[in-house]
């Protein structure tokens, strides 16, 4: 299944901490948040790796359109609830609708070195 992933994309995913086993189950249609469960600080680190190591221009990329934040609570009560009820943060993150950011889109970003190319996909 992973045969449609370029070597550069596979190396990027490995640099970001995905195991070879997990990468082997990915395809170009794999979505970073919806399928891989990336959000918050971890998703930010994936995107920052594009800038730091691959010199990608991510100007115009709106993180909140694709990933929920690490802390999804908007007030103290929600924050307390999320810390007490283990599955509550999962439910809160699922409430919002996030655009899919696929590995095919990430591959295009790696190839073109800019985010704008992805917006047309």
Secondary structure, 3 states (H helix, E strand, C coil): CHHHCCHHHHHHHHHCCCCHHHHHCCCCCCECCCCCCCCHHHHHHHHHHHHHCCCCECCCCCHHHHCCCCCCCCCHHHHHHHHHCCCHHHHHHHHCCCCCCEHHHHHHHHHHCECHHHHCC
